[in-house]
Amino acid sequence: MRKVITACAVPVLLLAAACGTKDHADSSATTTVVTKTVTATAPAPTSAAPTTTATQPPPVATLPSQYVGKWPGHTRQLNLNSDGTGSLSVFSGAMNGTVWDVTWTGSGSGIAVTLVRKTKVVGDGAPLYYPGQVLTGALSSQDGGQVVTLAGVTYCDDTAGRAGICGA
């Protein structure tokens, strides 16, 4: 960046008179312009520029596809969607039960299901579970079908269900 500073001298009228004569010296006006160019420079940095690092989002957990689907049982059902959401329905008889929204992910060789919120309570509900609770489980083969055992409770595919593995 260049700055130009201009200084001007004020015209000065000089009168000179000769002593004892009628003649006066000639008067004249003078203008003086002084120009000085100043170049500004940026000061040198006093410290190094801060280091920035790009952060990566946490890796997305892999959802084991063999768990996706509907897993019924007598008075209960586990529904697991491919996007990591689902629902869990648990009843004590036909008149008391709770339906939950859940999220789920792979966990070791099994799954972890987190109870998010109650979406429906029938009668006295099923007080077994609470929001934020994590239920872990695994898949196994029984009587030619597939069974998800989640916190000690079984949920069956159609084949295992027909074999009576998951109740009446």
Secondary structure by P-SEA (a helix, b strand, c coil): cbbbbbbbccccbbbbbccccccccbbbbbbbbbbbbbbbbccccccccbbbbbbbcccccccccccccccccccbbbbbccccccbbbbbcccccbbbbbbbbbbccccccccccccccccccccccccccbbbbbcccccccbbbbbcccbbbbcaaaaaaccccc
